[in-house]
Amino acid sequence: MTQRVCFTLRVRRDRIAEYRERHAAVWPDMLRALADTGWGNYSIFMSDDGLVIGYLETEDFDAAKAAMAERDVNTRWQTEMAPFFEGTDGAHADESFNVLTEVFNLEDQLAAAEAKEPK
């Protein structure tokens, strides 16, 4: 079963423009590492005030994070990106995700409703 994962972070206001620039051209080896370790359909959204919302689909989020933690490229990327975030005390962003609880999914509820309908 695929897990849908959503998390938040906050980028420092004085680093918002640079954060956007960095994510416009993520290192190719970082992109490959994310794909190879199970970070599917991964997107990052950001509001003008620096609120970051990340979304991904994976078979096992803990395993996907652990696999990325073993990649040298992730260590380099996270070290470069750490100063961009508020409230992480310099920790790597992937260690500081505020993971949100999913409370609604259209496809899941439609499937459940259709399963209950008489045939």
N, C-alpha and C positions, 0 to 999 in steps of 0.2 A: 504494500500500500504506500502510495506517495504521500509524504508529509508536505504541507504547505507551511512555509515559515515566513513570518513578517517580523521585522525588528526596527527599532529606532536608534538613532544616535543624534548628536547635535554638533554641527560644525561651527567653529568660532566665526563670528561675523567678519573679522578681518581676514579670514582665509577662504571665504565662500567662493570668490571668483577663481582662485587657484585650485580649489577642490573640483570645481566644474571643469576647468582646463585639464587637470590630471585624469579625470574620468572620461574625457572626450577621446583619449588615446591611451588606454591602459596597455601596459607592456604585453606583447604577444605571449610570452612565456607564463605570465600571470593568468591570462585568459585561458590558455591551454590547461594550466593546473586546476583552475576552477572547474572546467568542463570535465577533466579526467577524474576529479575527486567527488563528482556527484552534485555539483551546484547547478541544477537545471533551471531553465527559465528564470534566470537571476536578473533582477532589475533593481536599480537604485533610483529613488525619486527624492527631490529636495525642494523645500519651500524657500521663498526669498529670505526668510529669517534664519536659515541654516538647519532646520529640522530635516533629517534624513530618514527616509523610510526605505528599508530594503525588503525585497520579496524574492523567495526562491522556492523551488520544488525539489525534493530529494527523497531518496528511499530511507535514509537515516541521517538526521541532521548532526547528531553527535559524531557519527562516523565520518561524515563529510568534513566537519570542523577538524577532527583529529587528523584526517588525511592531509588537509591543507597545512596544519601545524607542522607536519613533517617536511614540507617543501621549502627549500631554501629561498625560492622566489617569494613565497608568502612572508617569510621573516623579513626579507629586504623591503617588500612593499609595506608591510605593517609598521616597520620602523620609520619609514619615510612619512607615512600618513598619520602616525600617532599625534604629532603636534597640532593637527587640524581640529581635534575634537575637544569639546568641553566635557567636564565631568568624568573623564576616564583616568585622571591622575597619571597620564603618560602611558597607560597600558595600551596594548594593541587593541584596535577597534574590534577585531573579531573575538576578543576576550571580554568585551564590554557591551555586547549587544543587549538591548532591552527587548527581549522576545515577547511579542504580543500573543494573547490567546485568541484563536479564531472563534468567533461566535456565530458566524453565518457563512454558508457557501451555497450558492444557487444550485449548482449541479447536484450536490449531495442531497439537498432538500427536494429538488425535483425528482430525483431517483427514488427517494423514500416515499414521496407522495404517489408516484406512479406505481410503485410496488404494492401500495395499499388499495389502489383503484380496482374495482371488480373488472374482470375480463369478459 
